Amino acid sequence: MFARTPIGKLLAFSGAQLGHPVYLSSVDVAELQKWTFSDLPHDARKISRRALAPGPQPDASAFRLITLPPIVLGTRQSLSTTRAKGGKDLVYLHLFEEIEWAVIAGHGTIAALAGGNHGTSHISVEFHTHCDSAQLAQLADTNQGSPAVRSHAKRSVLDDRGEWMAVTRQTIDLVAIFTGRVDMTKTALSNRSRNLFTFSAIHQANQQLLADYKQQSVEDRVAIAVQFWNTVAANMPDWQAAYAEKILPADYRSEFVCAHGIALAGLARLGRSLLAEFPKTWPGKLKKLRTINWHRSNTNTWEGRAMIAGRLSKASTCVVLTGNVLKQTLGVPLSDHEIEVEAALRSQK
């Protein structure tokens, strides 16, 4: 089961579990009902509705508080936060509608609230961010709940993981600039590494690029990804120079934004929009990538987008803003959310 949230921010307590960030928030039910949930397990839906079926209004003197279990969500992406007054662990968590969350637990609570709030004003929600596939599976395995729901959650995470892993592996094998130049285990490259990309960065980029094609077969998704990345590579002279070893790996990574995962993430956002808006003519539009100055010294373009105070950042806002500048260069319309993020950047300058 998956969830999407509207753009907004929530007050939350921040911490860490299983090596990744976690945020605990109390969400107003009226706001929660604006979220989009899909693929609700039938068993969880049936059990919850039976348990919370409307009955006679209780006598106030006999009132008992019934607590619905929390909703637990996980994502591979990072989220931006800003510190809130009231304690060192209290933050505002910034939500974006493009982020898809795996629902780890709380299926019954979601089903129970589908038709009304049943007198409930707030629900506890745990947000687990920057999780890898193993961590998501571990969360599904260890979270409390009914065995049926827990098994479904873990199976969904593992099934999804297997298909996407296959897509990325085949993409790497079939895209010339990836083949033989991808570190399959590390999430960051050393300055001396001959590799140009990490499996992790390509994997996350593919999931963004192909987000509208989840229901298609692995083979179909691979075909789209291979065509896209080969076309991108043909229009990225800096990638080509690094691949041909015309520039030292250490210099490449220190001097170019396109040497890092933030570039792949931004290109994937661009690609998703191109595939949707220009399904037949998108390859030609990628030629304008040649006009982009990817040097980190080009602060007029990259500061506040791919870089914060000169340091590269893959925070969700930075990914959106990096994708925005690519879309604007290629003449691709921004979404309402992207326009809002762009306006927020301008207001800070």
N, C-alpha and C positions, 0 to 999 in steps of 0.2 A: 504494500500500500504506500502511496506517495501523497505528499502535501505541498501546496504552494500558498504563500502568504502575500497579502498586499504590501505595497511599500509603506514603511512606517518605522517607528522605534518603540521599544519596550524597555521598561525599567527591570533590571535583572541583577541577581547575584552571580558573580563570576567565580569560576574555580577550574579544576582540572580533574579528569578521570581517564584512566587507561592511556595516559600520555597525550590527550588532546583537550582543547578547551571545552568547558561546559557552562551553560548559563541556565539559571532557574528563574522563572518568571510566573507571576499570577496574571492570567489573561482574562479580560472581561469576556463573558460568554457572547455578548452581542458582537464583539470584534471577532471572536473565534469563529462565529458562524459565517463570516465573510471569507474565511479561508476555503481553499478548494482541496477536497480529498477525493482520491480515486482508488478503485479496486479494493473496496471494503470487504473483508472476509465475511462470507454469509453466516457462518456460525456465530461470530462476534455480534453481528447485527441482530440476529434472532434472539440471542440470549439477553442482550442489553434491552431490547424493546419489551421483552416479557418482564424483566425485572423492574423496569421503570414505567410500566403501563399506568395511565392516570387512574386514580382512585378517589375516594371521598376525602375532602379536606380534613386534615387532622385537627383535633382539639389542641389549642396553643399550649395547654398545660401538659399535654402528652407528646409535644414535639421532640423529635430526635434529629440531630444533624447526621445526614448520610453523606459521606465524602466519596466523590467519584475518583477513581484512580487517575494519576497524572498522565498526560500525553508525553511520550518520549520521541523526539525527532533527531535524526542524524543526517549529516551531509559531508561530502568530501571538501566542500569549499570553506574558505575563511570568511568571517563576517567582521565588519568594522564596529568598534565600540567607542563611546566617549564616556569619560568619568562623570559620575553623578555625585551630588552632594549627599552626605549621610553615612559614608563609610568607604574604606579603601577597596572593598570588593563589590561595591554597588556601581553599576554601569548602565548606560543606555545602549541597547543592542539594536543595530540598524538592520532592518529586514528589507529584502528586495524580492520582487515577484518572480525574477528569473531563476532564483534558487529553488531547486526541487529537493524536498526533504524525504528521506525514507522514514516511514512511521514504524518505530521499533516497538512501541507499546502504547496502550491507550485506545486500541481499536473499539473496545466496548464503550468507552466514554464518548468517542466521536459519534458512534452510532446512536447513543442515547440522546445526544444533543441535536441530532439531525432534524427532528421535528419540533423542538422547543427546548427551553432551558430548564424545565421541570423545577422551577424555583431556585435554580443555581445561578449565582452571580459571577463567580470566577472559577477558573480551572487552572491547576498548576501545569506548567509546560516546561520540560527540560529540552534545551537545545544543545546538541552535541555537534561541534564543528571541526573542520579540518581532520576528519576521520579517514583512514584508509579503509580498503575493503575488509581487511581482517578485523579491524576495530569495529566496523559496523556489524559484522557477523558475530563478534564477541558480545556486543551489546544486545543483539537479538537473542543470543544464547543465555545470557545471564539475567536479563530483565525479568522481574517478577510478573506474573500474570498466568492465565490459564494455559495449560500445556498446548492446547490446540492453537491458540493465538500466537504463542511464543514460537511454535514450530513453523507456523505460516510466515511469521516475520523473518525468521532466519532463512527459510527456504527462498523467500522472495529476494532477500539480499544476496544470497549465494547464487541463485539462478541469474539474476541481473549481472552480478559480478562476472560470472563465467562467460556470458555472451559478449559483454563489453571488452573483457580481456582478449577474447578471440578477435574481435574487431580491430583492436589496437595492434595485436601481434601481426595480423595479416597486413595491416596498413604499413607497418614498419618494413615488412618483407617486400612490399610492392612499390613503395615510394623511394625513388632512387637516392634522394638526399638523406633519407633516414637509414637506408640499408648499411649496416656495418659501422654506423656512427651514433648509435643510441646506447646509453648505459641502461641496462635492463634492471638494475637493482637499486641504484642510488637516487635520491631525490634532488641532489645538487652535484654539480661537476667541479672537480678540482681544476685549478688553473692550468695544470700540465696535461690534463686529459685530452686525447684526440677526439673524443666524442663531442658531438655538437648538441645533442638533446638527451633528455632522460625519458624513460618509458612513462614515468609518472606524469610528466608535463604533456606528452602526446596523448596519453590516456584521458586526462581531464579535458584537453582541448577537443578530442573526438566526441566526448559526451556532450559538450556544448554545441559543437558543429552539427551533430546529428540528433539533437534533442527533439526535433519534429519528425524523426524517422524511427522512433523506438519500436514501433509495431512491425517494421519491415525485418526481413531476414538478415542474418549476419552477412551473407554474401552481398545483399543489396546495399547495406550500410558501408561495407568495405569498398564497394565500387565507387560510391559517392565520395568517401574520404580520400581514396587514392587519387581520383581525378582532381579533387580540390587541392590537396597538398602538393601534387606534382605541378599544378598550374601556379600555385603560390611560389614554389621554389624557382620556377622558370622566370619569375619576375622579382626575385630577391638577389641582386648582385652580391650583397654582403654575405648571404648564406653560401653562394657559389664560391666566393673567394675563400671562405673558411673551409669549405669542403675540399677545395683544391690545395689547401694549406699554403695559400699565398699570404696568409697572415698568421702569426703565432697564436695558439689557443688562448694564452693568457692575455694577449693584447685584444683579441676578439671579444672575450668576455668582459674585459674591463672597459672597453670603448663603445660597445654597441648594445643598444636596448634589444635588438632582434636576436641576440645571443641567449636570451633568457625566457623562462616560462611565461612571463607576463606578455611577451610578444605573441607566443602561440595562443594564449588565452584570448587576447584581443583579436587576432586573426580568426579565431574560431567564432567569436561573436559576429564579426564582419561576415564570415562565410555563411552562418545560419541565416542572416538577413538577406544576403545575396541569393541563396537558394530559394528563399520564399518570395522575394520581390522580383527577381529576374531569372526564373527557372531555366530559360533557354539561352540567355545572353551573358550570364554571369562570368564565364571564363574571360571574355574580352575586357570586362571591367577591371579585372585584376592587373591589367597592364599598368595602371596608374600607381601600383605599389612601387614601381621603379622611381617615382618622383619623391618618395618619402626619405627624409634624412634621419636615419636610425642612430646617429651618433649620440651618445649620452651628453656630449657637450652642447647639443641642440636643446637647451633648456627651455626655450620658448615653446617648443612642442611638448616635451616630455615632463617637465617639472609640474607637479600637481596631478599628473596623470599616471605615468608608469613609475615616476620617482617622487619621493617625498623628502625634501631637504637633501637632495642629491643621492639618496639611497633608493634602490629599486624596491617596489612593493607590489605584492600580489593580493592586497586587500580587495574585497569585492568591489568597492567604489573605484579603485584604481583600474581594475579590469574593465569595468564599464566605460570609464573615461578613455582608456587606451583604445578600446573598440570604437568609441565615438569619433576619435580623431581619424581613424582609418576609414570609417564610414563617411565622414565629411569629405575626406580627400577623394573618395571614389564616387561621391554623389549618391550615397545610399541614405534614405530617410531615417531619422532617429525615431525611436518609439517614444511614447509619452513619458515613460519612466526615464529614458535616457536624456530627454529634454530637461526633466526636473534635475537630474544629477548634474547636467551641464550648467544649468542656471545656478545651482548651489556653488559650483566651482567659480563661476564668474563673480558671485557675490563675495567670495573670500579674497578676491584680488583688489 
